[in-house]
């Protein structure tokens, strides 16, 4: 999306609240820790060229760049790109990001066979089926042969689990949204509450696998990001103590590819090779 007006206005309004910049340090700490862990495990070694498509405010791009990767960030929300550039500049002279620009996951500005890895850690949330297919095809186009795709999705059942844990499902409007999510995967926020997210598609794990495979990738698997730790209300108790943190992460790792419970993870990560 080369211009902000190409975003659904509701989606743009949600992200213009600026909540994404610190979300993984507040209400999504397990998601942040696990995503970073998976990136460290799965990405090729630096100085590999990584395209962070839908990279938001740079929460993953900036640490990767500081680790020696050649990272190019692209996001559909101008505020996110501004935040990423500002954070990069604040980190030191010259910055670490190779580039940061506003753009569209469905029309990438890079040539064929350009990258060692493509991250889609958000675009699949906000595209319809045709748009998701186009974004995945674009990711495959810009990847070198054998290059790595890491594509994130929100689970079809995330709102149901979260709604029960947070007691939100007691609200008839949220209960109706959950029912729609389970039936169709098309999430809507009827009351405009930021904590109820925004217009999005929530994937069934099998659906995510199939979409990546149909795009021509060899699918290594679909991995649970948070897994059974998805809806903790005491993330700090687990993560602030090194021993408890490691035990929690070990428990999640043990079941991260277990098909019978994948859908219970708030976020999923498809791993594919071009």
Secondary structure in CASP SS format (residue, H / E / C, confidence):
PFRMAT SS
TARGET T0000
AUTHOR 0000-0000-0000
METHOD secondary structure of the structure
MODEL  1
X C 1.00
X C 1.00
X C 1.00
X H 1.00
X H 1.00
X H 1.00
X C 1.00
X C 1.00
X H 1.00
X H 1.00
X H 1.00
X H 1.00
X H 1.00
X H 1.00
X H 1.00
X C 1.00
X C 1.00
X C 1.00
X C 1.00
X H 1.00
X H 1.00
X H 1.00
X H 1.00
X C 1.00
X C 1.00
X C 1.00
X C 1.00
X C 1.00
X H 1.00
X H 1.00
X H 1.00
X H 1.00
X H 1.00
X H 1.00
X H 1.00
X H 1.00
X H 1.00
X H 1.00
X H 1.00
X H 1.00
X H 1.00
X H 1.00
X C 1.00
X C 1.00
X C 1.00
X C 1.00
X C 1.00
X C 1.00
X E 1.00
X E 1.00
X E 1.00
X E 1.00
X E 1.00
X C 1.00
X C 1.00
X C 1.00
X C 1.00
X C 1.00
X C 1.00
X C 1.00
X H 1.00
X H 1.00
X H 1.00
X H 1.00
X H 1.00
X H 1.00
X C 1.00
X C 1.00
X C 1.00
X E 1.00
X E 1.00
X E 1.00
X E 1.00
X E 1.00
X E 1.00
X C 1.00
X C 1.00
X H 1.00
X H 1.00
X H 1.00
X H 1.00
X H 1.00
X H 1.00
X H 1.00
X H 1.00
X H 1.00
X H 1.00
X H 1.00
X H 1.00
X H 1.00
X C 1.00
X C 1.00
X C 1.00
X C 1.00
X C 1.00
X C 1.00
X C 1.00
X C 1.00
X E 1.00
X E 1.00
X E 1.00
X E 1.00
X C 1.00
X E 1.00
X C 1.00
X C 1.00
X E 1.00
X C 1.00
X C 1.00
X C 1.00
X C 1.00
X C 1.00
X C 1.00
X C 1.00
X E 1.00
X E 1.00
X E 1.00
X E 1.00
X E 1.00
X E 1.00
X C 1.00
X C 1.00
X H 1.00
X H 1.00
X H 1.00
X H 1.00
X C 1.00
X C 1.00
X H 1.00
X H 1.00
X H 1.00
X H 1.00
X H 1.00
X H 1.00
X H 1.00
X H 1.00
X H 1.00
X H 1.00
X H 1.00
X H 1.00
X H 1.00
X H 1.00
X E 1.00
X E 1.00
X E 1.00
X E 1.00
X E 1.00
X E 1.00
X E 1.00
X E 1.00
X E 1.00
X E 1.00
X E 1.00
X E 1.00
X E 1.00
X C 1.00
X C 1.00
X H 1.00
X H 1.00
X H 1.00
X H 1.00
X H 1.00
X H 1.00
X H 1.00
X H 1.00
X C 1.00
X C 1.00
X H 1.00
X H 1.00
X H 1.00
X C 1.00
X H 1.00
X H 1.00
X H 1.00
X H 1.00
X H 1.00
X H 1.00
X H 1.00
X H 1.00
X H 1.00
X H 1.00
X H 1.00
X H 1.00
X H 1.00
X C 1.00
X E 1.00
X E 1.00
X C 1.00
X C 1.00
X C 1.00
X C 1.00
X C 1.00
X C 1.00
X H 1.00
X H 1.00
X H 1.00
X C 1.00
X C 1.00
X C 1.00
X E 1.00
X E 1.00
X E 1.00
X E 1.00
X C 1.00
X H 1.00
X H 1.00
X H 1.00
X H 1.00
X H 1.00
X H 1.00
X H 1.00
X H 1.00
X H 1.00
X H 1.00
X C 1.00
X C 1.00
X C 1.00
X E 1.00
X E 1.00
X E 1.00
X E 1.00
X E 1.00
X E 1.00
X E 1.00
X C 1.00
X C 1.00
X H 1.00
X H 1.00
X H 1.00
X C 1.00
X C 1.00
X C 1.00
X C 1.00
X C 1.00
X H 1.00
X H 1.00
X H 1.00
X H 1.00
X H 1.00
X C 1.00
X C 1.00
X H 1.00
X H 1.00
X H 1.00
X H 1.00
X H 1.00
X H 1.00
X H 1.00
X H 1.00
X H 1.00
X H 1.00
X H 1.00
X H 1.00
X H 1.00
X C 1.00
X C 1.00
X C 1.00
X C 1.00
X H 1.00
X H 1.00
X H 1.00
X H 1.00
X H 1.00
X H 1.00
X C 1.00
X C 1.00
X E 1.00
X E 1.00
X E 1.00
X E 1.00
X E 1.00
X E 1.00
X E 1.00
X C 1.00
END
